[in-house]
Amino acid sequence: MSEQDAWTPLGYHISKEAQPLFQRGRDLCEPISEEHAPEYLYFEYKDLSTHEKNNLKDIFWIYGGVIIVSQKFKAVLDDFDLGRTQLIPVPIFDYDQTTQLDHKCYIFHIAERKKGFIPELSEGVKPLKGGVIWSPRRDVLAVDAACAEGVDLWRDPLIGRRIFMSDRLVKALKKAKLKIPNIGLAECRVVKR
């Protein structure tokens, strides 16, 4: 799952003190306390229609790479093992940042990591400076079969911003018929080692 084509024009308000702690938690996939999360979201454009504001997807990205999910998406996740990943409630305000809208949303803070990506058995990937792996949109990622055990959703430190999900979680999300943008779900090549 990647963030291309899944961006929504919302910004977030966070205190200057909390911003570096939130950023660190996001960058390092570490849990954060709720007081270090954004206090609220707001629409960045004044001229958005009511229809656009009331028809948000069930998962989307906002400014700064923050992932937001709806109550419906959260309800599916509640039945799975998310490990240290957090769903932090956050209100949404209009452009004026004073009018609260009737949306029940959550910051989807992925704080679970598994090391299972196998670059040498993957297609369409190449190393970048510092040994970090980058992959284009049309690739085939190979992962160790051991990743299918335990936590159902994680990131791998070698592949950056990609989100990995167990097959059982993907099936449940599809069954729930959520409003999901083109988030680039793709099967991984599972390798028994």
ROTORMAR-654470 format. One line per field, with one value per residue (C-alpha): residue number from 1; residue in three letters; x, y, z. Coordinates in Angstrom, 3 decimals. Example, Ala and Ser with C-alpha at 12.3 -4.5 7.8 and 13.67 -1.06 7.14 Angstrom:
2
pos: c(1;2) $
code: c(Ala;Ser) $
east: c(12.300;13.670) $
north: c(-4.500;-1.060) $
up: c(7.800;7.140) $
***
This chain:
193
pos: c(1;2;3;4;5;6;7;8;9;10;11;12;13;14;15;16;17;18;19;20;21;22;23;24;25;26;27;28;29;30;31;32;33;34;35;36;37;38;39;40;41;42;43;44;45;46;47;48;49;50;51;52;53;54;55;56;57;58;59;60;61;62;63;64;65;66;67;68;69;70;71;72;73;74;75;76;77;78;79;80;81;82;83;84;85;86;87;88;89;90;91;92;93;94;95;96;97;98;99;100;101;102;103;104;105;106;107;108;109;110;111;112;113;114;115;116;117;118;119;120;121;122;123;124;125;126;127;128;129;130;131;132;133;134;135;136;137;138;139;140;141;142;143;144;145;146;147;148;149;150;151;152;153;154;155;156;157;158;159;160;161;162;163;164;165;166;167;168;169;170;171;172;173;174;175;176;177;178;179;180;181;182;183;184;185;186;187;188;189;190;191;192;193) $
code: c(Met;Ser;Glu;Gln;Asp;Ala;Trp;Thr;Pro;Leu;Gly;Tyr;His;Ile;Ser;Lys;Glu;Ala;Gln;Pro;Leu;Phe;Gln;Arg;Gly;Arg;Asp;Leu;Cys;Glu;Pro;Ile;Ser;Glu;Glu;His;Ala;Pro;Glu;Tyr;Leu;Tyr;Phe;Glu;Tyr;Lys;Asp;Leu;Ser;Thr;His;Glu;Lys;Asn;Asn;Leu;Lys;Asp;Ile;Phe;Trp;Ile;Tyr;Gly;Gly;Val;Ile;Ile;Val;Ser;Gln;Lys;Phe;Lys;Ala;Val;Leu;Asp;Asp;Phe;Asp;Leu;Gly;Arg;Thr;Gln;Leu;Ile;Pro;Val;Pro;Ile;Phe;Asp;Tyr;Asp;Gln;Thr;Thr;Gln;Leu;Asp;His;Lys;Cys;Tyr;Ile;Phe;His;Ile;Ala;Glu;Arg;Lys;Lys;Gly;Phe;Ile;Pro;Glu;Leu;Ser;Glu;Gly;Val;Lys;Pro;Leu;Lys;Gly;Gly;Val;Ile;Trp;Ser;Pro;Arg;Arg;Asp;Val;Leu;Ala;Val;Asp;Ala;Ala;Cys;Ala;Glu;Gly;Val;Asp;Leu;Trp;Arg;Asp;Pro;Leu;Ile;Gly;Arg;Arg;Ile;Phe;Met;Ser;Asp;Arg;Leu;Val;Lys;Ala;Leu;Lys;Lys;Ala;Lys;Leu;Lys;Ile;Pro;Asn;Ile;Gly;Leu;Ala;Glu;Cys;Arg;Val;Val;Lys;Arg) $
east: c(0.000;1.435;0.217;0.099;-3.397;-4.734;-4.047;-6.795;-6.414;-6.409;-3.808;-3.323;-2.796;-0.142;1.789;5.400;6.479;4.669;5.652;9.197;7.997;5.170;7.555;10.084;7.423;6.187;9.642;10.892;7.610;7.536;4.423;3.527;1.440;-1.870;-0.709;2.043;-0.422;-2.160;-5.006;-7.274;-7.433;-8.786;-9.593;-6.824;-9.026;-11.853;-13.768;-14.303;-17.926;-20.020;-20.143;-16.322;-16.087;-18.763;-17.481;-14.073;-12.560;-12.236;-8.438;-6.392;-3.168;-2.891;-0.089;3.150;2.365;-0.127;-2.657;-6.284;-8.957;-12.715;-14.726;-15.731;-12.090;-11.197;-14.002;-12.319;-8.892;-10.295;-10.626;-6.930;-3.601;-2.074;0.696;1.950;0.081;-2.265;-5.622;-5.787;-9.153;-8.949;-11.693;-11.975;-12.683;-13.630;-11.190;-11.886;-10.506;-13.427;-16.370;-16.155;-17.520;-19.381;-16.631;-15.305;-11.712;-8.496;-4.822;-3.515;-0.066;1.801;4.286;4.898;7.973;9.039;12.259;11.275;11.764;14.106;15.534;17.523;14.354;12.236;11.643;11.788;13.715;17.092;19.243;19.642;22.448;22.743;21.408;17.740;15.666;13.399;10.899;8.847;5.077;5.098;7.219;7.065;8.314;9.551;8.985;9.913;6.974;7.635;6.124;2.690;2.826;1.606;0.868;-1.310;0.016;3.561;6.325;9.737;12.729;14.302;11.372;10.508;6.908;5.349;2.730;2.499;-0.686;-1.489;-3.634;-6.415;-6.535;-6.651;-9.534;-11.467;-10.928;-12.183;-15.205;-16.121;-16.587;-14.858;-14.422;-10.744;-8.860;-6.316;-3.834;-1.844;-2.570;-0.277;0.546;4.007;6.074;6.144;9.388;9.953;13.480) $
north: c(0.000;3.381;6.950;7.927;8.938;8.811;12.375;14.626;18.432;18.474;20.038;19.455;21.618;20.551;22.437;23.428;21.277;18.172;18.463;17.005;14.126;13.315;13.521;11.260;8.662;8.712;8.517;5.744;3.793;4.273;4.674;8.231;9.573;11.164;14.569;14.490;13.862;16.582;18.235;18.533;18.412;21.161;21.602;23.573;25.099;27.544;26.747;22.993;21.974;20.422;17.273;17.054;17.613;15.030;12.304;11.505;8.118;5.542;5.847;8.761;10.682;14.319;16.872;15.439;11.823;11.357;8.572;9.092;6.373;6.490;4.830;2.139;1.372;1.326;-1.156;-3.636;-3.052;-3.616;-7.333;-7.723;-7.756;-4.329;-4.658;-1.184;0.575;3.289;4.703;8.168;9.995;13.420;15.958;17.641;21.363;23.490;25.920;28.506;26.064;26.889;25.025;21.353;18.925;15.716;13.248;10.525;9.964;8.549;9.150;5.777;5.750;2.650;1.793;-1.861;-2.998;-6.327;-7.042;-9.389;-7.588;-9.539;-7.100;-9.691;-11.717;-8.642;-7.076;-3.388;-2.209;-0.538;0.605;4.287;6.050;4.870;1.402;2.433;0.581;2.465;0.818;2.203;1.857;-1.275;-3.741;-7.165;-7.200;-10.428;-10.935;-13.665;-15.992;-15.479;-11.987;-13.599;-14.623;-12.336;-8.665;-8.091;-4.684;-3.287;-1.383;-2.721;-0.455;-1.289;-0.247;3.141;4.282;1.050;-0.582;-4.358;-6.238;-9.862;-11.599;-12.047;-8.290;-7.427;-9.882;-8.320;-4.801;-5.867;-7.605;-4.445;-2.550;0.555;3.730;3.319;5.400;3.909;3.028;0.549;-2.735;-5.390;-8.952;-9.728;-12.741;-14.814;-16.749;-19.544;-19.359) $
up: c(0.000;-0.945;-0.618;-4.288;-5.403;-1.833;-0.674;0.775;1.268;5.064;7.300;10.995;14.048;16.531;19.198;18.518;21.457;20.213;16.526;16.786;18.987;16.580;13.613;15.327;16.158;12.567;10.999;13.289;13.571;17.339;19.510;20.560;23.398;22.393;23.687;21.045;18.200;16.172;18.098;15.071;11.280;9.027;5.353;3.657;0.943;1.536;-1.649;-1.204;-1.682;1.073;-1.039;-1.105;2.645;3.438;1.114;2.520;1.771;4.539;4.395;3.075;3.534;4.562;4.731;6.106;5.241;8.088;7.471;8.491;8.707;9.225;11.984;9.466;8.614;12.321;12.996;10.632;12.192;15.698;14.888;14.068;15.880;15.277;17.844;18.795;15.960;17.235;16.175;17.741;17.557;15.912;15.085;11.676;11.307;8.338;6.688;9.456;12.069;14.395;12.809;13.748;11.174;11.900;10.981;13.252;12.152;13.557;12.985;11.838;13.432;12.295;15.011;14.227;12.317;10.894;9.043;6.259;2.963;0.643;-1.944;-3.900;-4.642;-5.450;-8.867;-9.742;-6.682;-6.369;-3.444;-2.705;-0.881;2.703;1.872;1.991;-0.589;-2.964;-5.206;-8.065;-8.243;-10.429;-8.532;-6.926;-3.357;-1.808;1.930;4.352;5.102;8.829;8.452;8.025;11.705;14.481;13.862;10.779;9.683;9.709;7.994;7.074;7.795;4.415;2.233;3.683;3.569;2.321;4.526;4.642;5.590;6.208;3.621;6.205;6.872;3.157;2.672;5.583;4.203;0.781;2.312;4.262;0.955;2.226;0.212;-0.541;-3.124;-5.467;-2.733;-4.735;-2.977;-4.421;-3.516;-2.240;-3.203;0.016;0.473;2.998;4.375) $
***
